[in-house]
Amino acid sequence: MNPIYEKLESCLRSVRERTDFRPEVALILGSGLGDYADEIAVEQTLDYTEIAGFPTSTVAGHKGRFVFGRVQGVPVVVMQGRVHYYEGYPMSDVVLPTRLMGLMGAKKLVLTNAAGGLNPDFRPGDFMLLTDHITTGVPSPLIGPNAEELGPRFPDMSEVYSLRMREIVKREATKLDIPLQEGVYVQLTGPAYETPAEVRMCRIWGGDAVGMSTACEALAARHMGMEVCGISCITNMAAGMSKQPLDHKEVQETADRVSVQFKSLITAVTANI
């Protein structure tokens, strides 16, 4: 058996010893959305530390637990705090939680993040619906022996972010009167914010927003057949796009400022996908 899948099976057994909850939708919460999980109809929580071999986040503001519950009746598992590649974990561990939620039963994945704006038409506080991504700057989670139990060796990535789900996000955003940008997300390693030259490179590639997560999780989810959508909160303009120096405090403040709108959108999307 593939060692990556063996580890997943071990984690799943550890989860099943504590809960038999079967989610339909998986949610991964980015900066500013962590407390959303506390506002759903919670049925059970499970700290990552209770799962043998499970990677744990070291980033301030990221709680480390799964929350099982319902959003307007829809059974969900919420990842309250994600793991990032820059924390030093191998990429297979970074996407392990995503794969584990798929094995728990989730067929749909909603990804959220805080991102830097590359598109000059964007402003801090905007939301961007992911239409595609670029992962050239990070290792693929599919490198190495393929876990045939999860998906094929050469998976198709022509529609990573489900067109069906994107249409639902746009419809619900319109109902809620929430302006919604659309664009391509670029994932780089971090933890340093990008240099102005790297930002120019990402713009030449065709990127509209840049961050340190999400795309690798989407790739792993699609590999195993999950339907995916992603929404970024543009918390700052990327380096060189403005004269403002970048810091995590600004990211957190912007994310907190628009969190009520973001939560409303996530609720509406989860209830309708």
C-alpha positions in Angstrom: 0.0 0.0 0.0 1.2 3.5 -0.7 2.7 5.0 2.5 0.7 8.3 2.0 -2.5 6.3 1.8 -1.5 4.2 4.8 -1.0 7.3 6.9 -4.5 8.6 5.7 -6.1 5.2 6.7 -4.4 5.5 10.1 -5.8 9.0 10.6 -9.2 8.0 9.4 -9.3 5.1 12.0 -8.3 7.6 14.7 -11.2 9.9 13.6 -13.7 7.1 13.5 -12.8 6.0 17.0 -14.2 9.4 18.1 -17.0 10.2 15.7 -19.0 8.5 12.9 -20.2 11.9 11.5 -20.5 11.8 7.7 -20.1 15.2 6.1 -21.3 16.2 2.6 -19.3 19.4 2.4 -15.8 20.2 3.7 -14.8 23.8 4.5 -11.3 25.1 5.0 -11.2 28.5 6.8 -8.6 31.1 6.0 -7.5 34.2 8.0 -10.4 36.1 9.5 -12.9 33.2 9.2 -11.7 31.0 12.0 -14.6 31.7 14.3 -17.2 30.8 11.6 -17.0 27.2 12.8 -18.2 28.3 16.2 -21.3 29.8 14.7 -22.6 26.7 12.9 -24.8 24.1 14.6 -21.9 22.3 16.1 -22.3 18.6 16.9 -18.8 17.6 17.7 -15.2 18.9 17.7 -11.9 17.0 17.3 -8.5 18.6 18.0 -5.8 17.8 15.5 -3.6 16.6 18.3 -6.1 13.8 19.0 -5.4 12.3 15.6 -2.2 10.2 15.5 0.3 11.5 12.9 -1.9 14.5 12.0 0.0 17.8 11.1 -0.8 20.8 13.3 -0.8 24.5 12.4 1.8 26.8 14.1 0.3 30.0 12.7 -1.2 32.5 15.1 -4.9 32.9 14.6 -5.3 29.3 13.2 -7.1 27.0 15.7 -6.2 23.4 15.3 -9.3 21.3 15.1 -12.1 19.8 13.0 -15.6 21.0 13.7 -18.5 18.7 12.7 -21.9 20.2 12.4 -24.6 21.6 10.1 -25.0 24.7 8.0 -28.7 25.2 7.4 -29.1 21.4 7.7 -26.2 20.5 5.5 -23.7 18.2 7.3 -20.2 19.8 7.1 -16.8 19.2 8.4 -14.9 22.5 9.0 -11.1 22.7 9.2 -10.5 25.4 11.7 -6.9 26.2 11.0 -5.0 24.8 8.0 -1.4 23.7 7.6 0.9 25.6 5.3 3.9 24.4 3.3 6.1 27.1 4.9 5.7 25.6 8.3 8.1 22.9 7.2 5.8 20.0 6.5 6.2 17.9 3.4 3.5 18.7 0.8 1.8 15.3 1.4 1.2 16.4 5.0 -0.1 19.8 3.9 -2.9 18.2 1.9 -3.5 15.3 4.3 -6.4 17.1 6.0 -8.1 17.8 2.7 -7.8 14.1 1.7 -8.9 13.0 5.1 -12.1 15.0 4.8 -12.7 13.4 1.5 -12.3 10.0 3.0 -14.7 11.0 5.8 -17.3 11.3 3.1 -17.2 14.9 1.9 -17.8 15.2 -1.9 -17.5 19.0 -2.1 -14.8 21.3 -0.8 -15.1 25.1 -0.2 -11.7 26.7 0.2 -11.1 30.2 1.6 -8.0 32.3 2.1 -6.5 35.7 2.6 -4.6 36.8 -0.5 -2.6 39.7 -1.9 -4.1 41.5 -4.9 -2.2 41.4 -8.1 -4.9 42.9 -10.3 -4.8 46.7 -10.2 -8.6 46.8 -10.3 -8.8 45.0 -6.9 -8.9 46.7 -3.5 -8.3 45.4 0.0 -11.6 43.9 1.3 -12.6 42.6 -2.1 -13.6 38.9 -2.6 -12.3 37.0 -5.5 -13.9 33.8 -6.8 -11.1 31.5 -8.1 -11.5 30.5 -11.7 -8.1 28.8 -11.9 -4.7 28.6 -10.2 -1.0 28.5 -10.8 1.1 26.2 -8.6 4.5 26.6 -10.5 6.0 28.0 -7.3 5.3 25.0 -5.0 5.8 21.3 -5.3 2.8 19.3 -6.4 1.2 17.0 -3.8 1.0 14.3 -6.4 4.8 14.0 -6.8 6.1 10.5 -5.9 4.4 7.1 -6.2 0.7 7.6 -7.0 -1.8 6.6 -4.4 -4.1 4.6 -6.7 -6.6 4.4 -3.9 -7.1 8.2 -4.2 -7.0 8.9 -7.9 -5.2 8.4 -11.3 -1.5 9.0 -12.0 -2.3 11.8 -14.5 -5.5 13.5 -13.3 -7.2 16.1 -15.6 -7.0 19.6 -14.2 -8.9 21.5 -17.0 -11.6 22.5 -14.4 -10.1 22.5 -11.0 -12.7 25.0 -9.7 -16.2 23.6 -10.5 -18.1 25.8 -13.0 -21.3 24.6 -11.4 -20.2 25.8 -8.0 -18.8 29.0 -9.3 -22.2 29.9 -10.8 -23.8 29.2 -7.4 -21.3 31.5 -5.6 -22.0 34.3 -8.1 -25.7 33.9 -7.7 -25.6 33.9 -3.9 -23.2 36.9 -3.9 -25.7 38.8 -6.0 -28.6 37.9 -3.7 -26.5 39.2 -0.7 -25.4 42.3 -2.6 -21.8 41.3 -2.1 -19.5 42.5 -4.9 -17.4 39.6 -6.3 -14.3 39.7 -8.4 -13.1 36.7 -10.4 -9.5 35.6 -11.2 -6.5 33.3 -11.1 -4.8 32.5 -7.8 -1.1 32.0 -7.6 0.3 29.9 -4.7 3.9 30.6 -3.7 5.7 29.1 -0.7 6.0 32.0 1.7 6.5 32.7 4.6 8.1 36.0 3.3 5.7 38.2 1.4 6.6 38.4 -2.3 9.1 40.8 -3.6 8.0 43.4 -6.2 9.9 41.5 -8.9 8.0 38.2 -7.9 4.8 40.1 -8.0 5.6 41.4 -11.6 6.3 37.7 -12.5 3.0 36.5 -11.1 1.2 39.2 -13.1 3.0 38.2 -16.3 1.9 34.6 -15.6 -1.7 35.8 -15.5 -2.3 35.9 -11.8 -4.9 38.1 -10.1 -4.1 37.2 -6.5 -1.2 35.6 -4.7 -1.0 33.6 -1.4 0.5 30.7 0.4 -2.2 28.0 0.5 -5.3 26.7 -1.3 -4.1 25.7 -4.7 -2.3 22.6 -3.5 -5.4 21.6 -1.5 -7.6 22.1 -4.5 -5.3 19.9 -6.6 -5.3 17.1 -4.1 -9.1 17.3 -3.8 -9.6 17.1 -7.6 -7.2 14.2 -7.8 -9.6 12.2 -5.6 -12.7 13.4 -7.4 -14.0 16.1 -5.0 -15.9 19.1 -6.5 -14.1 22.3 -5.5 -14.7 26.0 -5.2 -12.4 28.7 -3.8 -12.9 32.3 -2.6 -10.1 34.7 -1.6 -10.4 37.7 0.6 -8.0 40.4 -0.9 -6.5 41.7 2.3 -3.8 43.8 0.8 -2.3 44.8 -2.5 0.9 42.8 -3.2 4.4 44.3 -2.9 5.0 47.1 -5.4 1.3 47.6 -6.1 1.1 50.3 -3.4 3.5 52.2 -1.2 2.2 50.4 1.9 4.7 47.9 3.5 3.2 44.5 4.1 2.6 42.9 7.5 0.4 40.1 8.9 -1.5 42.6 11.1 -2.8 44.4 8.1 -3.9 41.1 6.6 -5.7 40.1 9.8 -7.4 43.6 10.2 -8.8 43.6 6.7 -10.0 40.0 7.0 -11.7 40.8 10.3 -13.3 43.9 8.7 -15.1 42.0 6.0 -15.6 38.7 7.9 -19.4 39.2 8.4 -20.0 39.5 4.7 -17.6 36.6 4.1 -19.5 34.4 6.6 -22.8 35.2 5.0 -21.5 34.2 1.6 -20.0 30.9 2.9 -23.3 30.0 4.6 -25.3 30.7 1.5 -22.9 28.8 -0.8 -22.7 25.8 1.6 -26.5 25.6 1.8 -26.9 25.5 -2.0 -24.1 23.5 -3.4 
